[in-house]
Amino acid sequence: MVVHMDRTFFFDVVQEALFKGAMTQPQVVGATAILDAWERRFAHADRRWLAYILATAYHETAYTMQPVRETLAESDVRAVEILETAFAAGRLSWVKTPYWRPDEDGRSWLGRGLVQLTHKRNYEAMSVLTGIDLVADPDRAMEMDVAVMILIEGMLQGSFTGHKLEDHLNATTEDWVNARRIVNGMDRAEKLAAYAVAFDAAIRPDAASGRLRG
């Protein structure tokens, strides 16, 4: 069942609930890119999945809804500098191998996109999943269409941690908190849950489309 969203309602609700009353043009563009991609291929799926995808992008991009580099730096060089400083100061205690350091080909596997894709192995896995050679050019993860594909497909298929959307949001379970395991353990899981519930409240079908959940 294909369902089209009432986007006027959606944006009215989320800008009040999550964007301090108004959204910038880049925020609208980013959210729209996710909605467009979802409706093209997954409009029949559980709307809660879309809500959690949007919440993840909202959090991982520091609310910009635009693909970003880890640390929000404008360049790889600056991002590496920031990460090196934090690592040397002991602020990245969970990092065993500094994955951001450029390899023998000069490529850095720092986080990029709408969900922070890190480590070469994850760029390799998402290259297979998306059909886009992110290993040859990791900066392609900063392109909106590519970033949206990585975000949606990765969360649907459990590419990041082994957990996927249907594990936590299904016919018998609605676990917004543990859904954080899809991307990053339980890091700020309660915040992400609140964001997702807010997005979920904004997603409804338009009058001509019928019910959003089958």
Rosetta silent file (secondary structure, phi, psi, omega in degrees, C-alpha in Angstrom):
SEQUENCE: MVVHMDRTFFFDVVQEALFKGAMTQPQVVGATAILDAWERRFAHADRRWLAYILATAYHETAYTMQPVRETLAESDVRAVEILETAFAAGRLSWVKTPYWRPDEDGRSWLGRGLVQLTHKRNYEAMSVLTGIDLVADPDRAMEMDVAVMILIEGMLQGSFTGHKLEDHLNATTEDWVNARRIVNGMDRAEKLAAYAVAFDAAIRPDAASGRLRG
SCORE:     score description
SCORE:     0.000 S_00000001
   1 L     0.000  117.693  179.392    0.000    0.000    0.000 S_00000001
   2 L   -88.139  128.673 -177.407    1.597    3.272   -1.112 S_00000001
   3 L  -124.341  131.342  176.317    0.924    6.161    1.206 S_00000001
   4 L  -101.210  135.582 -174.994    1.739    9.802    0.597 S_00000001
   5 E   -81.691  149.717  170.649    2.464   11.924    3.597 S_00000001
   6 L   -80.965   92.748 -172.120    0.769   15.159    4.543 S_00000001
   7 H   -74.208  -28.847  176.362    3.971   17.169    4.371 S_00000001
   8 H   -60.852  -47.172  176.784    2.434   20.478    5.383 S_00000001
   9 H   -60.898  -45.630 -178.390    1.362   18.885    8.646 S_00000001
  10 H   -54.986  -54.057 -176.405    4.740   17.156    9.000 S_00000001
  11 H   -68.632  -34.433  175.977    6.790   20.319    8.704 S_00000001
  12 H   -59.987  -43.002 -177.327    4.396   22.335   10.873 S_00000001
  13 H   -71.941  -49.577 -173.397    4.757   19.786   13.669 S_00000001
  14 H   -69.662  -31.754 -179.744    8.488   19.124   13.522 S_00000001
  15 H   -67.587  -31.769  177.219    9.532   22.751   13.287 S_00000001
  16 H   -77.101  -40.441 -174.121    7.694   23.462   16.528 S_00000001
  17 H   -78.726  -32.873 -168.741    8.750   20.265   18.296 S_00000001
  18 H  -128.340  -15.632 -173.886   12.371   19.994   17.174 S_00000001
  19 L  -121.678   28.304  173.880   13.545   23.122   15.335 S_00000001
  20 L    55.437   33.916  172.707   12.662   25.942   17.733 S_00000001
  21 L    95.054  -13.014 -179.512    9.734   27.122   15.656 S_00000001
  22 L  -157.537  145.035  178.159   11.388   27.468   12.275 S_00000001
  23 L  -110.394  141.201  174.041   13.528   25.419    9.906 S_00000001
  24 L   -74.653  164.325  177.928   16.336   26.750    7.734 S_00000001
  25 H   -59.593  -44.013  176.672   16.318   25.977    4.030 S_00000001
  26 H   -60.309  -36.171  177.370   19.112   23.363    4.396 S_00000001
  27 H   -64.645  -42.127  177.687   17.140   21.642    7.157 S_00000001
  28 H   -64.326  -44.139 -179.710   14.054   21.501    4.934 S_00000001
  29 H   -60.735  -44.872 -179.896   16.105   20.234    1.992 S_00000001
  30 H   -64.084  -47.285  178.302   17.677   17.476    4.076 S_00000001
  31 H   -61.889  -40.870  179.918   14.414   16.302    5.604 S_00000001
  32 H   -63.857  -39.021  178.500   12.740   16.405    2.197 S_00000001
  33 H   -60.849  -39.900  178.177   15.491   14.276    0.662 S_00000001
  34 H   -68.248  -44.721  179.758   14.875   11.589    3.279 S_00000001
  35 H   -62.424  -42.535 -179.820   11.094   11.762    2.829 S_00000001
  36 H   -61.841  -47.453 -179.383   11.394   11.584   -0.962 S_00000001
  37 H   -62.529  -39.631  179.792   13.679    8.561   -0.861 S_00000001
  38 H   -64.982  -47.566 -176.481   11.410    6.822    1.622 S_00000001
  39 H   -68.051  -28.381  178.090    8.230    7.423   -0.357 S_00000001
  40 H   -67.138  -35.523 -170.929    9.852    6.237   -3.586 S_00000001
  41 H  -124.385  -22.875 -169.313   10.768    2.841   -2.197 S_00000001
  42 L  -130.046   19.379 -174.591    9.436    2.216    1.296 S_00000001
  43 L   -61.346  -20.202  179.672    6.100    4.017    1.610 S_00000001
  44 L   -82.136  -11.895 -171.705    4.402    0.708    2.436 S_00000001
  45 L   -82.285  173.065 -178.577    6.692    0.098    5.444 S_00000001
  46 L   -59.188  125.878 -176.870    6.183    0.864    9.131 S_00000001
  47 H   -64.769  -25.834  179.208    6.060    4.610    9.622 S_00000001
  48 H   -64.058  -28.930  176.688    7.976    4.270   12.899 S_00000001
  49 H   -63.518  -45.320  177.676   11.025    3.207   10.896 S_00000001
  50 H   -61.561  -41.263  179.796   10.936    6.485    9.020 S_00000001
  51 H   -60.022  -42.275 -178.255   10.527    8.361   12.299 S_00000001
  52 H   -74.265  -32.858  173.915   13.613    6.725   13.762 S_00000001
  53 H   -61.207  -47.636  178.402   15.605    7.299   10.560 S_00000001
  54 H   -61.560  -41.628  179.197   14.732   11.002   10.692 S_00000001
  55 H   -62.862  -38.879  178.769   15.622   11.149   14.383 S_00000001
  56 H   -64.669  -45.962  177.905   18.984    9.557   13.670 S_00000001
  57 H   -61.893  -42.037  179.776   19.780   12.068   10.935 S_00000001
  58 H   -57.467  -46.527 -178.591   18.645   14.911   13.202 S_00000001
  59 H   -73.154  -48.208 -172.428   20.994   13.797   15.970 S_00000001
  60 H   -68.492  -22.887 -179.926   23.972   12.651   13.905 S_00000001
  61 L  -101.530   13.912 -177.080   24.130   15.891   11.903 S_00000001
  62 L    56.164   41.750  173.659   23.812   18.189   14.930 S_00000001
  63 L    73.552    3.387 -177.246   20.265   19.085   13.771 S_00000001
  64 L   -78.584  -23.538 -175.810   21.413   20.419   10.387 S_00000001
  65 L    60.822   22.410  176.183   19.815   17.560    8.377 S_00000001
  66 L  -120.543  147.216  176.204   22.786   17.890    6.019 S_00000001
  67 L   -57.337  133.286 -178.303   25.612   15.396    5.497 S_00000001
  68 E  -132.323  158.359  169.489   28.473   16.357    7.815 S_00000001
  69 E   -84.502  152.455  171.524   32.002   15.280    8.640 S_00000001
  70 H   -52.872  138.914 -174.942   32.805   13.999   12.074 S_00000001
  71 H    76.044   -3.649 -178.344   33.503   16.984   14.384 S_00000001
  72 H    66.263   20.492  179.077   31.493   19.140   11.915 S_00000001
  73 L   -70.082  155.508 -179.487   34.761   20.304   10.331 S_00000001
  74 L   -82.513  -13.348 -179.839   34.727   21.847    6.870 S_00000001
  75 L  -144.559  160.009  176.556   37.577   19.639    5.627 S_00000001
  76 H   -61.342  -42.035 -177.400   39.110   16.233    6.262 S_00000001
  77 H   -58.197  -46.741 -179.590   42.367   17.887    7.338 S_00000001
  78 H   -67.931  -38.942  178.297   40.658   19.952   10.011 S_00000001
  79 H   -61.643  -42.320  178.533   38.552   17.004   11.192 S_00000001
  80 H   -62.722  -41.986  177.986   41.694   14.896   11.585 S_00000001
  81 H   -58.726  -45.616 -178.932   43.352   17.680   13.589 S_00000001
  82 H   -64.330  -44.131 -179.583   40.378   17.892   15.950 S_00000001
  83 H   -65.641  -40.346  178.394   40.203   14.119   16.391 S_00000001
  84 H   -62.371  -42.188  179.168   43.955   13.860   17.007 S_00000001
  85 H   -62.891  -44.356  179.811   43.773   16.549   19.685 S_00000001
  86 H   -65.646  -40.494  179.852   40.856   14.829   21.398 S_00000001
  87 H   -64.109  -45.814 -179.761   42.555   11.435   21.200 S_00000001
  88 H   -62.426  -30.712 -179.158   45.820   12.765   22.653 S_00000001
  89 L   -85.196   -0.105  178.533   43.874   14.346   25.505 S_00000001
  90 L    79.234   17.120 -177.793   42.198   11.018   26.337 S_00000001
  91 L   -87.354   -3.889  177.748   38.723   12.199   25.343 S_00000001
  92 L  -121.076   56.512 -171.700   38.216    9.276   22.929 S_00000001
  93 L   -62.440  -22.701 -178.816   38.924    6.471   25.359 S_00000001
  94 L   -80.847   -9.854 -177.878   36.785    3.995   23.416 S_00000001
  95 L   -87.959  119.785  178.192   38.955    4.320   20.308 S_00000001
  96 L   -90.737  -41.444  178.654   41.633    1.632   20.070 S_00000001
  97 L  -121.831  122.927 -179.404   42.878    2.447   16.573 S_00000001
  98 L   -67.041   92.124 -172.912   42.669    6.037   15.292 S_00000001
  99 L   -67.424  -14.848 -175.564   40.584    5.254   12.215 S_00000001
 100 L   -83.893  -14.412 -177.343   40.731    8.830   10.947 S_00000001
 101 L   -66.816  131.542 -178.157   44.455    8.799   10.214 S_00000001
 102 L   -56.865  138.477  179.299   45.050    8.831    6.450 S_00000001
 103 L   -82.569 -169.716 -176.203   46.041    5.451    5.031 S_00000001
 104 L   -63.974  -19.070  177.492   48.799    4.731    2.533 S_00000001
 105 L   -96.518    3.216  178.617   46.600    6.166   -0.227 S_00000001
 106 L    83.230    9.784 -179.115   45.888    9.331    1.718 S_00000001
 107 L   -94.384  138.330  178.000   42.261    8.439    2.436 S_00000001
 108 L  -106.566  137.769 -177.680   40.747    9.058    5.829 S_00000001
 109 L  -105.646   39.072  175.773   37.963    6.835    7.171 S_00000001
 110 L   -72.945  169.441 -177.015   36.517    9.396    9.551 S_00000001
 111 L   -68.763  137.323  177.824   32.772    9.771    9.973 S_00000001
 112 E  -144.911  153.747  169.323   30.782   11.269    7.125 S_00000001
 113 E   106.997 -160.304  176.893   27.172   11.627    6.059 S_00000001
 114 L   -86.192  -20.772  168.332   23.754   11.726    7.690 S_00000001
 115 L  -130.672  134.481 -168.979   24.848    8.850    9.903 S_00000001
 116 L   -71.255  100.801  178.918   28.520    8.821   10.781 S_00000001
 117 E   -84.693  116.374 -177.972   30.093    6.148    8.603 S_00000001
 118 L  -125.930  162.667  178.536   33.525    5.309   10.058 S_00000001
 119 L    70.345  138.754 -177.706   36.292    2.732    9.449 S_00000001
 120 H   -57.597  -38.919 -177.614   37.308    1.401    6.060 S_00000001
 121 H   -60.087  -33.428  179.172   35.424   -1.862    6.588 S_00000001
 122 H   -76.271  -34.498  172.778   32.155    0.066    6.868 S_00000001
 123 H   -64.047  -38.331  177.347   32.882    2.074    3.739 S_00000001
 124 H   -64.519  -45.500 -179.097   33.550   -1.245    2.004 S_00000001
 125 H   -63.454  -41.699 -179.432   30.291   -2.751    3.273 S_00000001
 126 H   -74.508  -22.950  172.707   28.233    0.255    2.230 S_00000001
 127 H   -63.660  -42.170  178.596   29.911    0.252   -1.188 S_00000001
 128 H   -66.244  -44.284 -176.004   28.505   -3.234   -1.708 S_00000001
 129 H   -66.797  -39.153 -174.423   25.096   -2.276   -0.357 S_00000001
 130 H   -95.918  -18.335 -174.987   24.717    0.919   -2.374 S_00000001
 131 L    77.194   12.920  179.715   26.647    0.029   -5.524 S_00000001
 132 L  -113.013  129.461 -175.401   28.689    3.235   -5.066 S_00000001
 133 L   -78.264   86.467 -179.644   32.467    2.932   -4.691 S_00000001
 134 L   -79.107  -14.838  177.235   32.947    4.714   -1.384 S_00000001
 135 L   -74.941  -42.823  177.687   36.372    3.167   -0.953 S_00000001
 136 L   -66.464  -34.450 -177.259   37.733    4.882   -4.046 S_00000001
 137 L  -144.316   82.057 -177.369   36.102    8.164   -2.998 S_00000001
 138 H   -60.451  -24.172  179.306   34.928    8.231    0.635 S_00000001
 139 H   -66.060  -12.232  176.058   33.814   11.858    0.271 S_00000001
 140 H   -63.935  -20.864  175.500   30.878   10.610   -1.801 S_00000001
 141 H   -65.949  -10.577  177.197   29.268    9.821    1.537 S_00000001
 142 H   -90.873   -7.706  176.346   28.859   13.596    1.840 S_00000001
 143 L   -76.836  136.324 -172.917   26.591   13.755   -1.233 S_00000001
 144 H   -56.365  -50.923 -177.247   22.954   14.041   -0.182 S_00000001
 145 H   -60.695  -40.105  179.644   21.549   11.220   -2.332 S_00000001
 146 H   -68.877  -43.750 -179.757   24.349    8.879   -1.308 S_00000001
 147 H   -61.620  -39.761  178.634   24.089    9.850    2.362 S_00000001
 148 H   -65.251  -41.642 -179.950   20.332    9.224    2.342 S_00000001
 149 H   -63.785  -43.896  178.473   20.824    5.801    0.771 S_00000001
 150 H   -61.217  -46.433 -179.469   23.458    4.835    3.352 S_00000001
 151 H   -58.408  -53.543 -174.336   21.236    6.052    6.190 S_00000001
 152 H   -71.056  -52.553 -176.938   18.074    4.250    5.096 S_00000001
 153 H   -64.089  -40.398 -179.509   19.536    1.027    3.720 S_00000001
 154 H   -62.579  -40.173 -179.741   22.011    0.701    6.558 S_00000001
 155 H   -76.448  -33.510  177.386   19.327    1.006    9.225 S_00000001
 156 H   -68.163  -39.024 -172.206   16.884   -1.266    7.415 S_00000001
 157 H   -98.662   -2.514  178.175   19.435   -3.999    6.857 S_00000001
 158 L    74.935   30.943 -173.911   21.410   -3.784   10.081 S_00000001
 159 L   -71.736  -25.470 -171.768   24.628   -2.822    8.331 S_00000001
 160 L   -83.838  -45.860 -175.156   26.086   -0.695   11.125 S_00000001
 161 L  -131.823   -4.791 -173.187   25.883   -2.893   14.229 S_00000001
 162 L    98.559  -22.448  174.650   23.835   -5.954   13.270 S_00000001
 163 L   -84.377  142.776  177.442   20.694   -4.426   14.778 S_00000001
 164 L  -131.223  168.253 -174.073   18.030   -3.272   12.316 S_00000001
 165 H   -55.919  -43.629 -176.089   14.820   -1.285   12.519 S_00000001
 166 H   -68.868  -14.251  176.635   12.493   -4.261   12.501 S_00000001
 167 H   -69.290  -30.396 -172.263   14.289   -5.716   15.542 S_00000001
 168 H  -115.670  -16.807  178.745   13.017   -2.906   17.764 S_00000001
 169 E  -132.434   99.873 -176.356    9.944   -1.572   15.955 S_00000001
 170 L  -148.314 -166.552 -173.638    7.617   -4.308   14.769 S_00000001
 171 L   -65.596  -24.861 -177.433    4.128   -5.730   15.238 S_00000001
 172 L  -114.524   -9.696 -173.519    4.783   -6.731   18.854 S_00000001
 173 L  -131.422  137.700  171.214    7.511   -4.319   19.940 S_00000001
 174 E  -135.957   80.903 -175.253    7.859   -0.544   20.086 S_00000001
 175 L  -110.195   85.063 -178.310   11.212    0.021   21.737 S_00000001
 176 L   -65.441  -30.213 -177.052   12.316    3.510   20.801 S_00000001
 177 L   -73.517  -52.732 -178.349   15.173    3.456   23.321 S_00000001
 178 H   -71.265  -12.385  174.662   16.894    0.240   22.284 S_00000001
 179 H   -60.666  -19.797  177.546   16.495    1.206   18.635 S_00000001
 180 H   -61.313  -24.259  179.866   19.622    3.282   19.215 S_00000001
 181 H   -61.710  -16.961  179.190   21.557   -0.005   19.048 S_00000001
 182 H   -62.428  -30.521 -174.611   21.021    0.111   15.272 S_00000001
 183 L  -118.788  -46.612 -168.459   23.704    2.787   14.987 S_00000001
 184 L  -153.354   64.172  176.547   25.655    3.407   18.177 S_00000001
 185 L    54.110 -133.048  178.115   25.019    1.234   21.198 S_00000001
 186 L  -112.685   21.645 -179.404   23.005    3.083   23.813 S_00000001
 187 L   -61.097  115.426  178.966   24.701    6.442   23.325 S_00000001
 188 L    53.672   36.747 -174.613   22.107    9.132   24.125 S_00000001
 189 H   -61.575  -37.287 -179.517   19.402    6.551   23.528 S_00000001
 190 H   -66.745  -40.027  177.308   16.754    8.382   25.566 S_00000001
 191 H   -62.854  -46.121 -179.888   17.262   11.591   23.593 S_00000001
 192 H   -60.977  -38.218  178.966   17.012    9.729   20.296 S_00000001
 193 H   -61.105  -43.672  179.322   13.825    8.053   21.501 S_00000001
 194 H   -64.416  -41.790  177.366   12.247   11.431   22.257 S_00000001
 195 H   -60.798  -44.801 -177.031   13.247   12.791   18.863 S_00000001
 196 H   -63.947  -40.626  177.918   11.801    9.735   17.124 S_00000001
 197 H   -62.341  -38.557  177.813    8.494   10.001   18.971 S_00000001
 198 H   -65.241  -43.822  176.700    8.269   13.648   17.893 S_00000001
 199 H   -64.049  -39.840 -178.985    8.913   12.739   14.263 S_00000001
 200 H   -61.029  -39.162  179.885    6.412    9.887   14.508 S_00000001
 201 H   -65.570  -22.378 -177.759    3.723   12.288   15.704 S_00000001
 202 H   -89.661  -12.752 -176.064    4.341   14.410   12.602 S_00000001
 203 L   -93.229  114.466  175.159    3.993   11.577   10.096 S_00000001
 204 L  -147.654  153.387  179.304    0.454   11.034    8.910 S_00000001
 205 E   -72.590  155.406  172.034   -1.117   10.237    5.543 S_00000001
 206 L   -75.224  172.499 -171.653   -2.864   12.907    3.572 S_00000001
 207 L   -62.865  -24.490 -175.656   -6.634   12.650    3.275 S_00000001
 208 L   -92.651   -4.732 -169.273   -6.458   10.747   -0.030 S_00000001
 209 L   -99.973  -18.222 -178.728   -3.910    8.146    0.972 S_00000001
 210 L    87.243 -161.160 -175.353   -5.541    6.120    3.699 S_00000001
 211 L   -75.736  148.026 -178.973   -3.791    4.611    6.679 S_00000001
 212 L   -84.255  -32.185  176.591   -0.024    4.771    6.991 S_00000001
 213 L  -102.838  136.088  176.924    0.388    1.458    8.726 S_00000001
 214 L   -87.638    0.000    0.000   -1.039   -1.647    7.190 S_00000001
